[in-house]
């Protein structure tokens, strides 16, 4: 089905991270929570999550999808960490997928991964998507890049990721169990 790494930087948006982790794990996807540092990672509102591992310990060969949650200053911490850019570059070279929500598509753009791609971002941050074709939609899929707008679209984003990795039947089944309306 796939293995997903979700990267947590200090200041991440908790709703976007935990929703993705929850939905994918319910759907049978192996999710690795990777911290940019060791120990508990504080969110934008100081909710602390203990990652499964660190960014250094991830093996890009085993990852099918990397997810960047939004949140400030979390996204700024992702952008300034060269290890994040290196991981995403290696993932893309292997033809694997990247996903980002809220402000995090700005990190993908800063790393040069959205050039000519359709993408969305938190509405007030559209200027950060240089080189991308901006769409005003809750979730935008363009090949191996999946982007979403923010906390209110986190559930839709998570189910799109599940559908991409495990297929529409699995996504519908998990949505039904969670009482979520899903196509």
C-alpha positions in Angstrom: 0.0 0.0 0.0 2.8 2.4 0.7 4.9 4.0 3.4 4.4 7.7 4.3 6.8 10.0 6.1 5.2 13.1 7.7 7.8 15.7 8.7 7.3 17.6 11.9 9.2 20.9 12.5 8.7 23.0 15.6 5.6 25.1 15.1 3.7 22.6 12.9 -0.1 22.9 12.5 -1.4 20.1 14.7 -4.8 19.6 13.1 -3.1 19.1 9.6 -0.5 16.6 10.9 -2.7 14.5 13.2 -5.6 14.3 10.8 -3.3 12.9 8.0 -1.6 10.5 10.4 -5.0 9.3 11.8 -6.8 8.8 8.4 -3.8 7.1 6.8 -3.2 4.7 9.7 -6.9 3.8 9.8 -6.6 3.0 6.1 -3.7 0.6 6.7 -0.9 2.9 5.5 2.4 2.8 7.4 3.0 6.3 8.6 6.4 7.4 10.0 6.3 10.6 12.0 9.8 12.1 11.5 11.0 15.0 13.6 13.5 17.6 12.4 15.0 17.2 15.9 15.0 14.6 18.6 12.4 14.5 21.3 8.9 15.9 21.5 8.1 18.5 18.7 6.0 21.5 19.8 3.2 22.5 17.5 2.1 26.1 16.7 -0.1 26.0 19.9 2.5 24.0 22.0 0.9 20.6 21.6 3.9 18.3 21.8 4.1 15.1 19.6 6.8 12.5 20.1 8.0 11.4 16.6 8.6 7.8 15.7 12.1 8.8 14.4 14.2 11.7 13.2 14.6 13.0 9.7 18.2 11.6 9.5 16.9 8.1 10.2 14.5 8.0 7.3 15.4 5.8 4.4 14.2 7.6 1.2 14.3 4.2 -0.6 11.4 3.0 1.6 9.2 6.1 1.4 6.4 6.4 -1.1 5.1 9.8 0.0 6.4 12.7 2.1 3.9 15.0 3.7 4.6 18.5 5.0 2.0 19.9 7.4 1.6 23.7 7.6 1.8 25.9 10.6 4.0 28.8 11.6 6.8 28.8 12.3 6.8 25.2 11.3 6.9 25.8 7.6 9.7 28.4 7.9 11.7 25.7 9.9 11.1 23.2 7.0 12.2 25.7 4.4 15.5 26.6 6.1 16.5 23.0 6.7 18.6 21.7 3.9 17.9 18.1 4.9 14.2 18.6 4.0 15.1 19.8 0.5 17.5 16.9 0.0 14.9 14.3 1.1 12.2 15.8 -1.2 14.7 15.9 -4.1 15.6 12.3 -3.6 11.9 11.3 -3.3 11.1 13.1 -6.5 14.1 11.6 -8.4 12.6 8.2 -7.6 9.2 9.2 -9.0 7.5 9.2 -5.6 5.0 11.7 -4.3 5.1 14.9 -2.1 2.2 16.5 -0.4 1.8 19.7 1.5 -1.0 21.6 3.2 -1.7 25.2 4.3 1.6 27.2 4.2 3.7 24.2 3.3 3.2 24.3 -0.5 5.3 27.4 -0.1 8.2 25.2 1.0 7.7 23.0 -2.1 7.8 26.1 -4.2 10.9 27.4 -2.4 12.6 24.1 -3.2 11.7 24.5 -6.9 9.3 21.5 -6.9 6.2 23.4 -8.1 7.6 24.8 -11.3 4.8 24.5 -13.9 2.6 22.4 -11.6 -0.9 23.1 -10.5 -1.1 23.8 -6.8 -3.0 25.4 -4.0 -2.0 27.0 -0.7 -3.6 29.0 2.2 -5.4 31.8 0.4 -3.3 34.7 1.8 -0.1 33.0 0.8 -0.7 32.7 -3.0 2.3 34.9 -3.7 4.6 32.2 -2.4 3.7 29.8 -5.2 6.2 31.3 -7.7 6.3 29.2 -10.8 3.1 27.2 -10.0 -0.3 27.5 -11.6 -2.4 28.5 -8.6 -5.8 27.0 -8.2 -8.4 28.0 -5.6 -9.5 24.5 -4.5 -9.4 22.6 -1.2 -7.1 19.9 -2.7 -5.1 20.0 -6.0 -3.4 16.9 -7.5 -0.9 17.4 -10.3 1.0 14.2 -11.0 3.2 13.4 -8.0 2.4 16.6 -6.1 -0.7 17.0 -3.8 -1.4 20.3 -2.1 -4.2 21.6 0.1 -5.3 24.9 1.6 -5.4 24.6 5.4 -6.9 23.2 8.6 -10.4 23.2 7.3 -9.4 21.1 4.3 -7.2 18.6 6.3 -9.8 15.8 6.2 -10.3 16.1 2.5 -6.5 16.2 2.0 -6.0 13.1 4.2 -8.7 11.2 2.3 -7.2 12.2 -1.1 -3.8 10.9 0.2 -5.4 7.6 1.3 -7.2 7.3 -2.0 -3.9 7.9 -3.9 -2.1 5.2 -1.8 -4.7 2.6 -1.2 -7.4 3.2 -3.8 -10.9 4.7 -3.8 -12.6 1.6 -2.2 -10.3 1.8 0.8 -10.9 5.6 1.1 -14.7 5.1 0.9 -14.6 2.3 3.5 -12.6 4.3 6.0 -14.7 7.4 5.4 -17.9 5.5 6.0 -16.4 4.2 9.3 -15.5 7.7 10.3 -18.9 9.2 9.2 -17.2 11.3 6.6 -18.8 12.1 3.3 -16.3 11.0 0.6 -17.0 10.5 -3.1 
